[in-house]
């Protein structure tokens, strides 16, 4: 087992394999990050080429696919017959490009999208999206499940990154919304701890909304019997005014107001805010 890339995630992965009894070879572009792993029994390779040559299964945990392609260029002569599990983050199309490059070099490629931070590595309750050749996934599934549970999404190598990126879309927008609301709270003397139970109550209500909307979106049913775009526009403008009156940047609610306003101006003011799905696609 080879792990290339020893940031916090890569170190957690190599550590999980050591804990599971695997012989692990590690390499990182910046020297000095493998000391603890070597002390635990990992083999430190002097180069990426030596690291890849050491084992059939190669796990990449790199910042993005620019870093991935730089490594692949450096190790191209020893890639034939290798199984590369690419757990780096980037776009679905770049994952497809990596798969094409590796196929041309005689290697297999599985794309992965890890859904947890480093602290979740080694837990079967955690999960990673995978896509690529199903026979390659099945052959190495036991090793992949040392890291997290494995959620196989299909043969298209771009699918794991697609699922990962749409999860990140929801995660980051939700987290920034929380931080913005907390900034307003603190500007008005409400501490983050005081706000927490009310935040948690609102967050707990979201799965109910999502479960209600999902089948309607799938059916193209955007009737405004529960909510309306014009209602959402009025509400988010009140949020913006409250933020600005509190000395808090109003750019985030203004961005949402712009989306709602465009929906209303396109003739969907009386429809559900789910019409924004189509509006975003057209944009």
C-alpha positions in Angstrom: 0.0 0.0 0.0 1.4 3.4 -1.0 0.1 6.8 0.2 1.2 9.9 -1.7 0.4 13.2 -0.1 0.9 13.7 3.6 -1.2 16.6 4.6 -3.6 16.0 7.5 -5.8 13.8 5.4 -3.0 11.7 3.9 -1.4 11.2 7.3 -4.7 10.1 8.7 -5.1 7.6 5.8 -1.6 6.2 6.1 -2.1 5.9 9.9 -5.4 4.0 9.4 -3.6 1.5 7.1 -0.8 1.0 9.6 -3.4 0.4 12.4 -5.0 -2.2 10.2 -1.7 -4.1 9.7 -0.9 -3.0 6.2 2.7 -2.5 5.0 2.7 1.2 4.0 5.0 3.2 1.8 4.7 7.0 2.0 5.9 10.0 0.0 5.3 13.7 0.2 6.6 16.5 -2.0 7.6 18.5 1.1 10.0 16.5 3.2 9.6 16.0 7.0 5.9 15.1 7.2 6.4 11.4 7.5 8.4 11.2 10.8 5.6 10.0 13.0 4.4 7.5 10.3 7.9 6.1 9.9 8.2 5.7 13.7 5.0 3.6 13.5 6.4 1.4 10.8 5.8 3.1 7.5 8.5 3.0 4.8 9.6 6.5 3.6 10.3 6.5 -0.2 12.9 8.9 -1.5 10.8 9.8 -4.5 7.3 9.5 -5.9 8.5 7.0 -8.5 10.0 4.7 -5.8 6.8 5.0 -3.8 4.6 4.0 -6.7 6.9 1.2 -7.8 6.7 -0.3 -4.3 3.0 -1.4 -4.4 0.1 -2.2 -6.7 -2.4 0.0 -4.8 -1.5 3.7 -4.7 -3.6 6.2 -2.8 -3.3 9.9 -3.8 -4.3 12.6 -1.3 -3.2 15.8 -2.9 -4.5 19.4 -2.9 -5.9 19.3 -6.5 -5.4 17.7 -9.9 -2.6 20.0 -10.8 -0.6 18.3 -8.1 -2.0 14.9 -9.2 -0.9 15.4 -12.8 2.6 16.6 -11.7 3.0 13.3 -9.8 1.6 11.2 -12.6 4.1 12.8 -15.0 7.0 12.0 -12.6 6.0 8.3 -12.1 4.6 7.5 -15.6 7.3 4.8 -16.3 6.2 2.7 -13.3 2.4 3.1 -13.5 1.7 0.0 -15.7 -0.4 -2.5 -13.7 -1.0 -0.1 -10.8 -4.4 0.7 -9.2 -4.5 4.4 -8.4 -7.2 5.6 -6.0 -7.3 9.3 -6.4 -8.8 10.9 -3.3 -7.8 14.4 -4.3 -10.5 17.1 -4.9 -11.2 18.8 -8.2 -13.9 18.9 -10.9 -15.6 15.8 -12.4 -14.0 16.5 -15.8 -10.5 16.6 -14.3 -11.2 13.3 -12.7 -12.2 11.9 -16.1 -9.0 13.4 -17.6 -6.9 11.6 -14.9 -8.6 8.3 -15.7 -7.9 8.8 -19.4 -4.2 9.5 -18.7 -3.8 6.5 -16.4 -5.6 4.2 -18.9 -3.1 5.3 -21.5 -0.3 4.4 -19.2 -1.7 0.9 -18.4 -3.0 1.7 -14.9 -6.5 1.6 -13.4 -8.1 4.7 -11.7 -10.8 5.0 -9.1 -12.0 8.5 -8.2 -12.9 9.2 -4.6 -14.6 12.0 -2.8 -14.0 11.8 1.0 -17.0 13.1 3.0 -15.3 13.5 6.3 -12.4 15.5 7.8 -9.2 13.7 8.8 -10.7 12.9 12.2 -13.3 10.7 10.5 -10.8 8.5 8.7 -10.7 4.9 10.1 -14.4 5.0 11.1 -16.8 2.7 9.3 -19.6 5.2 10.0 -17.8 7.7 7.7 -18.2 7.5 3.9 -16.4 8.2 0.7 -17.9 8.3 -2.8 -16.1 6.1 -5.4 -16.5 5.8 -9.2 -14.7 4.1 -12.0 -14.4 0.4 -13.2 -16.6 -1.7 -10.9 -14.2 -4.7 -11.0 -11.4 -2.4 -9.8 -13.5 -1.1 -7.0 -14.6 -4.6 -5.9 -11.0 -5.9 -6.0 -9.8 -3.2 -3.6 -13.0 -2.6 -1.6 -11.6 -4.2 1.6 -8.6 -1.9 1.5 -10.8 1.2 0.8 -13.1 0.3 3.7 -10.2 0.6 6.1 -10.5 4.3 5.5 -14.3 4.8 5.6 -17.4 3.2 4.3 -17.4 3.0 0.5 -20.3 4.4 -1.5 -19.9 3.3 -5.2 -21.6 5.6 -7.6 -20.9 4.1 -11.0 -18.4 3.5 -13.9 -18.1 7.2 -14.9 -14.9 8.4 -13.2 -16.4 11.8 -12.8 -19.3 10.7 -10.7 -17.5 10.5 -7.3 -16.3 14.1 -7.7 -19.7 15.3 -8.9 -21.4 13.8 -5.8 -18.6 15.2 -3.6 -18.8 18.8 -5.1 -22.6 19.0 -4.8 -22.2 18.0 -1.1 -19.6 20.7 -0.7 -21.9 23.2 -2.3 -24.5 22.5 0.4 -21.9 22.3 3.2 -20.1 25.6 2.5 -23.2 27.7 1.7 -24.9 26.3 4.9 -21.8 27.0 7.0 -21.3 30.5 5.7 -25.0 31.2 6.4 -24.5 30.1 10.0 -21.5 32.4 10.4 -23.3 35.3 8.9 -26.3 34.8 11.2 -23.9 34.5 14.2 -22.2 37.8 13.2 -25.6 39.5 13.3 -26.3 37.9 16.7 -23.0 39.0 18.2 -23.4 42.5 16.8 -26.5 42.7 18.9 -25.1 41.2 22.1 -26.2 37.6 21.6 -23.3 35.2 22.0 -22.7 32.3 19.7 -23.5 30.0 22.7 -26.8 31.7 23.3 -27.7 31.5 19.6 -26.8 27.8 19.3 -30.0 26.1 20.5 -32.1 28.3 18.1 -29.6 27.7 15.3 -29.8 23.9 16.0 -33.6 24.0 15.9 -33.6 25.7 12.5 -31.0 23.4 11.1 -33.0 20.4 12.3 -36.0 21.6 10.3 -34.2 21.6 7.0 -34.4 17.8 6.2 -38.2 18.1 6.4 -38.2 20.8 3.8 -35.8 18.9 1.6 -37.9 15.7 1.8 -41.0 17.8 0.9 -39.4 19.6 -2.0 -37.3 16.8 -3.6 -40.2 14.8 -5.2 -41.8 18.1 -6.3 -38.6 19.2 -8.0 -38.3 15.8 -9.7 -41.9 16.2 -11.0 -41.5 19.8 -12.1 -44.1 20.8 -9.6 -43.3 24.4 -8.5 -46.7 25.6 -7.4 -46.6 28.3 -4.8 -49.0 26.7 -2.3 -46.5 26.6 0.5 -44.0 29.3 -0.3 -43.6 31.9 -3.0 -40.6 33.6 -4.6 -42.0 37.1 -3.7 -42.4 36.0 -0.1 -38.8 34.8 0.0 -37.6 38.1 -1.6 -39.4 40.1 1.1 -38.0 38.0 3.9 -34.3 38.0 2.7 -34.5 41.8 2.3 -35.6 42.1 5.9 -32.5 40.0 6.8 -30.3 42.3 4.7 -31.7 45.4 6.4 -31.2 43.9 9.8 -27.6 42.9 9.0 -26.7 46.3 7.7 -28.4 48.1 10.6 -26.2 45.9 12.9 -23.0 46.9 11.1 -22.7 43.5 9.4 -21.9 43.0 5.7 -25.1 42.6 3.8 -23.6 41.1 0.7 -24.6 37.6 1.4 -28.4 38.2 1.8 -28.1 40.7 -1.1 -26.9 37.9 -3.3 -29.9 35.7 -2.3 -32.2 38.7 -2.9 -30.8 39.1 -6.4 -31.6 35.4 -7.2 -35.2 35.8 -5.8 -35.7 39.1 -7.6 -34.6 37.6 -11.0 -37.1 34.8 -10.3 -39.9 37.2 -9.7 -39.0 39.4 -12.7 -39.0 36.3 -15.0 -42.7 35.7 -14.1 -42.3 33.2 -11.3 -43.1 35.5 -8.4 -46.1 33.5 -7.4 -44.3 30.1 -7.8 -42.4 28.2 -5.2 -38.7 29.1 -4.6 -37.9 25.6 -6.1 -38.2 27.4 -9.5 -34.6 28.6 -8.7 -33.3 25.2 -9.6 -34.2 25.8 -13.3 -33.1 29.4 -13.0 -29.6 28.4 -11.7 -29.3 25.8 -14.5 -30.1 28.4 -17.2 -27.6 30.8 -15.6 
